[in-house]
Amino acid sequence: MRLASRKSPLLMIVLFLLLPSVSKANPKVYLTSCCGEGATVSIVDGMMLMEMSFMPAGSGTTAVAIGPDNMTGYFGLNENGQSVVEEVDTMMGMVMMTFPAGNGAAAIAITPDGSTGYIANKNDGSVTVFDTATGTVKANLPVLAGGMCLDAGVSPDGSKAYAVCQITPAGKPAQSVLAVIANNQLSKVISLPGTKAFPGNNLLAITPDGTRAYIAGISTASQTGYAAVDLTKERVLHFFALSGMSYGLAVHPMFPDVLFSSGAGVLNYIDAKTGQIQGSTSLGNSGKGGVVPYMGGMRVAVASVDDDLLAVVDNTDGRLASSISVGAMPQRVVISDNEMISLAGTTYTTVVHEFDAVTGQWLMDFEAGTAPAGVAISPDGSMAYVVDQGMPGSGSGSGLMALDLMMMGQRQWRIPMAGASSVAIRPDGRMVYLGSSSGAIGVINPQKGIRSKTISLGSISGSPSLATSADNKTLYAAYTQAGGGNVLSVIATSTNRVTATIALGGVASAAGPFLALSPDGTKGYVSLMGQSEIAIVDLVHQQVLENVNVGSGVYPGCIAVHPNGMSAYIVANTGVLVLDLASNTVTGTIAVSGSPQNVAFTTDGSMAYVSVAQGNAVVIDTAIDRVIEQLPAANTVGVTISAK
């Protein structure tokens, strides 16, 4: 029976202390999720500057808020096609109440007394007003029919709420407004400048005295900048052009004439009266998200959308003080009044599931970027190295991330690499190899978290499949050359040079080839999907021994060899193939519900775990070659099992 998947800080600490005694001798199974089915809200300890837990957020959310009690969080989610609000205890990581409200929540704002919430709805251009105590919807207020409301805020005295909304008619300039709400009614709609779509939804900043509002991300045909609004007279004062896009704005809590602006890779300090940039701090490659000052404005937290981080800037010296790893593509960050808790809403996080390999019990989930694929575990079982393929078009790049399994999956480092797709680790744990569809293999020093060398395979099609020899001396890479031929390259790990390339024949296919080694390291098995064959390679003499046909219309994928060396399991479009390695024949096919993706044997060979897309991961009893259990892990891609 799987434990509740919500990752409570207190629960995770208890599990962290208890699980070693429950399953200390058992190896672990790690399955990477796919398909965007795992977005999260990251819960960050504001004092320790680290993520202490996360909670699931379905397909992702930017609508997060914290009540004035400093513990109650509000998440706007979409569950089974219905818009709901979850009211959660952020300390316990528990959902206290779920109620239908809103229509595609983009932002939530809570009144200072905690009694009322306002939802900016991106699906229909409306604002929903709800009672936080009961979850009762007080009003649904249309602002721009057919448009989007993207951000919301509340006046310091709680008497008014504001929402930034926009509509972009086909072939026409965008129209943007600031809606003013009082007594659960729409009291005023203020037209805003700008003719282009907003770049995000961290748009609204209100001064501590409630007299001014600033709207980020406003663009005309020739300029981009922000607008200043007089909230007393309810009119636009001025549009200020900036040299670059302002993705988010915040007002300095002590000096309201100073604005913090999140740009592309930079935090700018702006004179609110003149619009002049007074200084800036580099955020590296990202930024572009929400920005929140705290500690009286001495520090600022910025959601770094493309780096999966919250960047913390120290304003006393203008330096980047800390980078906090959170879920993938964080868009909005909010901080409690006592500054103990922060929430970061993410839009495309996926996870690694950890199970006990003997009992099949779920143990824990770890955030793992936007599109985790392969995963390798250090020999001592303390670290997981996860390939994140990145999300196309998002700016969230591919690479390799290291997760500390002894610290509940805390990310230790991330190394970017274009086209990252596969990973292998030396048995001694001293080097990790990251394969790329660009034809490169990154040689990673896991202790230092750096890429020390790059091995070139030349021009290739698709992704290389990697495996290391038991003596640590050789790295093997199976791949398709740009000309269409499948090959197996032999690489000396001492020099990081290709010493031999073995032709496997065949043509390029939709995926693969995929490689596995025999336990004694004398043979390699390479699945050739395009020709429905398994190439059996003599690694000692570096020659192909035989090509085994697995059947017409059967397309073999990932392959794993049983620890006894007598059989292999191969995932295919028809199920999991059983290959007898004495006769080199397929002796059966194990039916799997869904699309099997990868397979791994337990160290004793008694069971095999199979990752499955469009279905749940399964456990196979190898004595009878039959599925004996489905795991509560849907849409998984990579799978590996720790040695201990």
N, C-alpha and C positions, 0 to 999 in steps of 0.2 A: 504494500500500500504506500503510495507516494504521499509525502507530507505536503502541507499547503504550500503552494508555490510563491506566495507573497513573502518577501524577504524581510522579515521583521528584524530590526537591529538587536533587540533583546534575544529573540529566538535564535538568530544566527550566532550570537556569542555563546549561548547555551549549547547549540549544536556543535560549534567549533570546539568546545571543551569536552563534549560527550562522545562525539563520533569516533575519535581515535580509539576509545575504549570499546565501542560497539563493533567496529570493523577494522581494528588496527592491523590485522594480518591480511586483510583482503585487498586485492588490487581494485582499481577504479576504472570505470568506463566513462569516456568523454565523447559526447555527441554534439556536433555543431548544428545550430538551427539555421533555417534559411527563410527566404521569401518574405522578409519583413514582419514575421509573426512574433515579435518580441520587444517592441518598443517599451521604454521604461520612463519612470520619473526617478531621477537620482536624488538620494537624500544625503546631504553633505553636512558634516560636522564643521560648523563655522569657526570653532576654536582650534581644532586639530588640522584643519584644512585638508580633509580627506573624505572621500565618499565612504559612508559607513553602511549603506544599504541601498537597495532600490526596490521599487514596486512596479509590477507590470502595468503597461498603459496601452495594451492592444496594438493598434496600428500607429500609435504615436499621438502626442498631444503637445500643444504649446500653451494650453489653458491650465495654469497652475497658480495657486495662491495659498497664503498662510493667514489664518485668522489672528486676531489680537491676543489670543491666549498663548501664542507662540508654539503651539503643538498641533493644532488642527489644520490639516491641509485639504485643499479642494482641487480635484482633478476633473477636467471636462473631457469625457471619453466618448467613443463610439463603440457600443456593444451590440453585436448582431443587428447592425443597421439602425439602432436607436441611439440618440444622443442622451447621455446620462451624466450626472455629477456624482463622483465618489467623495464622500467626506471621510477622511482618514486620520487616524492617530499616527503622526509621523514618528513618534518615539517607539511605539510598539509595532509599527508597520502593519496596522490592522485597519480594514475598512469598517467604519462604524455605521455608515448609511449610504445607500445608493438610491437615487431617485431620477426619474426622467425629467430632463430640463434642457432647453436650448435646441439648437439645430446646427451642429457642426461647430462646437465651441473653439474659438481662436484665443480667447483671453477671459479670465475671471478676475473680478475686483470685489473685495469685501469691505464693508463699511468699518470705520474705526471701532464701533461698539460691537462688531461681530454679528449683528442681527440680520443683515441683508447682503445678498450677493448679486452681482450683475455679470451676465454672460454676453460677450460680443460674439455673434453668430456669423460664421463665414458662409454658410450655405444659403441664407436667404436675406442677409442684410438687416437683421433685427437684433434687438437686445432683450434678453430674458431677465426678469427680476425674480429672485427666489428668497424664501425664508430659510435661513441656515439652520434653525432649530428643528423644523419639521420637514424641510425639503419641498414645501408647497410653492408652486409657481404663483407669484403675485400678479405678474403681467408679462405679456409678450408684445413688445413695442416695435412695429415695423419702422425702419429708418429709410433704407433705400431698397425698395422691392427689386429683386433680381440681382442685388449687389452683394457685398460682403462687409460685415463689421469685423475689424481685425484686432482692435485693442480697446481696453477699457480702463478707467481709473475713477477714483472717488475723491471728492473734496475733503480737506482735512477735518471739517466739522461733520462730514457724513450727510449733509443736506442735499448734495447733488452728485450725480454720476455723469461720466462723459464716455463717449465711444467714438472711435475713429472708423469711419465707414467709407466705402468706395464702390462705384459701379463703372464698368468699362464696357460700354455698348460696342458691338461689332463694328469695326471700321471707324470708330469715333473716339475722341479724346476721353480719358478717364475723368470722372467727376468725384470729388472727395469732399466729405463734410465732417464736422465735429458735432455730434449729437449731444444735447444737454438734457438730462433727465432729472426731474424733481417730483416728489410725491407719486412715484410710480407712473409718471406720465412723461411723454416727450414734450418738453417745454420750448425747445429752440433747436434749430438746425443751422449751423454756421458753415457757409461755403468756404472751402479751403482752396488755395492756389494749387497749381500742378495739373498736368495733362496726361501723366503716365502712371502705370500701375506701381503700387508700393512694393519695395523690395522684400518686405517681410511683415511681421506683425508686432514688433517692439517699437511702437511709434509714438506713444503718448507719455509726456513727462509733465507733472504739475508741481508748482513751487510749494514750499512748506506753508506759506500763508494762503494758498489757494487763489491767488489773484492772476496768475499767469499759467498758460499751458504752452508747451512746445511740441510740435509735430514733426517727427523725423521722416526721412525718405521721400520728400516731395521733389518731383522732377517736372520741369517744363521741357519744351522742345530743345532748349539750348543750355539749361542749367539744372543743377541739383542742389538741394540744401534742406532747410527746415523753415517752418513758419512759427511765429510768435502770436499767441492769441490772448487778448484781454478777457479774462473770465468774468470780470465785474461788469463790463459793458457788452460782453459777449460779441466781440468782433475781432477780426484778424488785424494785428498791428503791422506786421511786416513779414516779408519773405527774405530770408538770408541765404545767399548762394555760398556753397562750399566748394572746395577743390575736388572733393570726392564724395561718394555716396555716404549718407548717414543712415546706418541700419538700425540704430537704437540711440535714444537720448535719455539722460538722467540729470536731475538738478542737484548741485552740491547742497547737502543739508544745512551747512553753516554759512555758505556764501552763495545765495540763490542767483547771483549774476554770473556764476560759473556753471557751464554745462559740460557733461561728459558725453562724448559721441563715439559710438562704435563704428569704425570704418573697416575697410578691407585690410586686415593685417595691422591695424593701428587703433589706439585709443587717443582721441583728440580732446584737448581742453579748449573750450570755446568761451569767449566773452559774449554773454547772452544779449547784451545791449547792441553790440556792433557786428556780431557774427564772425569776428576775427578769431582764427585759431592761434592760441597763445602758446601751445606746446603740444607734444605728442609722445606716446610711448609705443614702441614696436610690440606687436603681438605675434610676430612670426608670420606664418602663412595664412592665418585665419582671422578671428574676430567675427564680424558680420552678425552677431547675435545681440541679445538683450544686455543691458548694462545697469548695475545697481551699486551705488556707493554705500559704504558702511563705516563703522568706527569714526563717526563724525566727518566722513568724507576723506579720511586719511587713506582709505583703501577703496578700490573699486573692483567688483567682480564682473567679468565679461564672458558671455557664452561664446566660445570659439567653435563655430558651426562645423568647419571642415577638419578640425583637429580632435574632436571628441573630448574637449577640455573646458574647464572653467579657468580662465586666466585671472589671476589676482594681481592687481597693480598697486604698488606702494606709492601713494602720491606725495610722500615726504621727500622722496628722491627720484620719483619718476621711473623706477625700475620695475621689471616684472618680478614680483616677489614669489609667486608660486603658480604652478600649473596643476590643477586637480583633475584627474581622470574621471570621466563620467560616461554616461551612455552616448551612443553615436548620434551625431548631428544635433547637439543641444541648441535650442532656439531661445528659450526664455529662462531667466534665473530670477528667483525671488528670495528674499531673506527675511526671517522673522524679526519682530521688533527688538527682541533681546539679543539678536545676532548669533544665536546658538545653532539655528537650523537654516539650511538653504535647500531649495528645491530647484532642480533643473529638468524642464520638460524636454524630452527627446522625441525625434520623429522617425527614426529607423533603426533603433537598436535591435540586435539579435544576440543570442546567448549561447553559451556552452553549458550543456546539462551534465552533471556529474552523478553517476550511479555506482552503487556497490556491485562489483562484477560477479560476486558469488550469490548474493541474495536478490539482486535486481532492485534494491531499495534506492529511491531517489535521495540524494544527499544535499545537493546545492545547485544553484545556477550562477553563472558568471556572465557579466556583460562582455561582449566580444565584437564590437565594431558594427559595421553595416552589413557585411556579407561574409561571415566566417566560413571557411572551406575546410582545408586540412588542419589537423592539430597533431602536435608531437609532444610527448611528455618526457621530462628529464629522467635519467635512470633512477634517481632517488625518489621520484614521484612528487617533488616539491614545486616544480614549475611546469606550466603549460605554454607552448609556443603555438599561437593561433594565426593562421593566414587569414587576413581580412582582404577580400577582393575589392572592397570599396563599392560604392553605389554609383553606377554610370550617370553622369550628368549632374551629380550633386556637389562635386568638388571634394567629396570625402574620399581621399586617396587610398590606394591599396598598399599593403605592407605586412609586416609581421609584428605581433604584439606579444609581450611576455606577461603572463599572469602568475602571481604568487599563490599557489594552492594552499600554502600554510597560513595565508592571510586573507582567506575568503575571496580569492580571486582578484586582489588588488593589482592593478596594472603597474609593472615596473618600468617598462620602456616600450616604445613603438618605433620601428624602423621603416620608413617609407620605401617602396620599390614599385615601379610601374609594372603592371601586369602580374603581380604576385598571385600565385595559384597553387603551389604545392610546397611541402616542407618535409625534411627528414633530419634526424639527429644522430650523431655518432653514438655508439653504445657507451663510450666513456663520458659523454655529455659535454665534451670540450668545444664542439663546434655544432652549429645548426646551419642547415642549408635551405635556402629559400629559392624555389624555382619560379621562373617568370615566363609568360607567353612572349616576352620580347626576345627570348633566346639567351637569357642570362641566368646564372645561378649565383645568388648572393651568399657569401661565406660570412656567417654571423658569429661573433664572439659573444656568447650569452652572458658571461660574467660582466663584461663591460658594456653590453648593449650597443655594439657598433658593428657595422659591416666592414670587415677588414680587407676582403678581396671580392672580386667578381670574376666568375668563370664564364667564358663565352662559348655558346654552342653554335654560333652562327645564326643564320636566318632559319626560323622554324615556324611551323604552323600549329596552333593550339598550345597546350601546356606540357612541360616535361613532367614525368613521373619519376620520383627519386627514391633511392634505397641505399643504405650504407652496409658495408660488410661487418661481420662480427669482430674482426680484428682491427677495426677503425682505419684501415689503410686505404680503402677503396670506396668511392662514391659512384653509383651507377645512375644513369639518366636515360630513360626511354622517351623518345619523342619522334615527331614527324618533321622531316626536313621540308624546307619551303618548296622543294621540287616534288614532294609527295611521297618519298620513300620513308618507311619507318626504320629507326635505328636504335641501337643501345650503345651509349658511350660509356667508356671506362675512364674514371678520373682518379688520379693519385692524390690523396688528401694531403700528402706531405708537400706537394708542389702546386696543387690546385690546377693541374694541367690534364687535358684529355690525352690519354696514352693509347687508346684504341677505340675504334668505332665499328660495331658489328651490324651489318645490314640484315634487316628482318624481313624485307620485302613488303608487299602490300601497298595500299594507297591511303591517303588521308581520310579520316572519318570525322563524324560529328564530335567525338570526344576520344581521348586517349592518345597513344597507347597507355596501358597501365602495367606497372611492374611489381613483382614480388620475388623474393629470394628464398631458396630452400634453407632450412635451419643450419645445414653444414656449409652454406655459402658456395657450393659448387655449381648450382644451377640457378638460372633466372627464368621466370615465367612471365611472358608479356602478352597481354590480351590485345588483339588486333581487331577492333570492332568492325572496321570496314570490310573485312573479308571473313568474319565469323570464325576466327582462328586464335589459338594460343600458340605462340612461338616458345619453344623450349630451348634454352641456350646453355651450352657448356661454358661456364665462366672461367674454367681453368685453361681450356684450349681456345676460348673466345670464338666459338663457332655455333651456329644453329644446328641442333640435333634433329628437331622435328617440328612441323607445324600441325597442330591438332585441330581438326575441324569440329566445331561444337554444334553444328546443325544449321540447315538452311533457315534463314529468317531470324536466327538467334544472334544477338549483338552483345558480345561480352564486354564488361567494363572492369571495375576495380576487382582485384584478386588478392587473396590471402592464402598462405600455405599453412596447413595444420602443423603444430609444433613437432609432431612425430614424423613429418616429412612424407607421409604416405598418401595424402590427399590435399586438395585445394578447393576452396569455395570461390566462385566467380559470380558477381552480380551481373544480371543480364535483363533484357526486356521481358523475358519469360519467367523470371524468378531468380533463385540462387542455384547455379549449376554446381554439381558435385563432380570433381575431376579426380579420377583414380590415377595416382602418379606412378604406379607400378606398370599399368597397362597403357597409360596416357589416353584414357577414354572417359567420356562423360557417362557416369553411371546413374545419374538421376537429376531431377530438378525439384527444388524445394519451393513450394508456392508461398508467395508473400503478398499480402494485400497492400497495394500501392506500388510505387516505383522504387525498388531497392537501389541505393546509391553507393554504399561502401560496406566492407565487412572486416571484422577483426576477431581473432580467436583469443580466448583466455589463455593464460600461461600454461595451464595444464591441458588445454585442448578440449575440455569437456563441453564447453559452450562457445558459440559464436554470436556476436552482436552485429546486427545489420541496421544501418541508417536507411531511412525510407522517406522519400518525398511523397506528398499526396497520401499520407498514411502515417501510422505510428511505427517507431523503431521496434524491432523484434529480437527475441532471443531464440537461438536454435540449439537444440540438444544434438550434439554431433554423433552420439552413439546411435541415434535413430534417424538422423537427418530430417528433423521435423521442428517446426516452430512450436515452442512451448509457452511463450509469453509475449504479450504486447506491452511495451513500455509507455508510460504517459509522457511521451516526447514526440510531438508531431512535426513533420516537415524538417527532417534532419539530413545533413549531407555527409560531413566527415565523421569518422569514428576511430577511436584508438583506445587501447587498454594499457594501463600502467603496469610495470613489472612488479611493483609491490604496493 
